[in-house]
């Protein structure tokens, strides 16, 4: 996360997104979120993660806040 004080780690299967329809959808959502006219992936690969487990904690309360989720 932005601050570096709160942690989220995802573990899982990763795939490169190559379907033009999915890429266009991501571009529209990204452009809307960041108030841009449009966004294109271009030559950069776009990855999707299918999480198998996730870890999270707050630095100020580790290990009391450490949590693990399994999907």
Order of alpha helices (4+ residues) and beta strands (2+ residues): beta-alpha-beta-beta
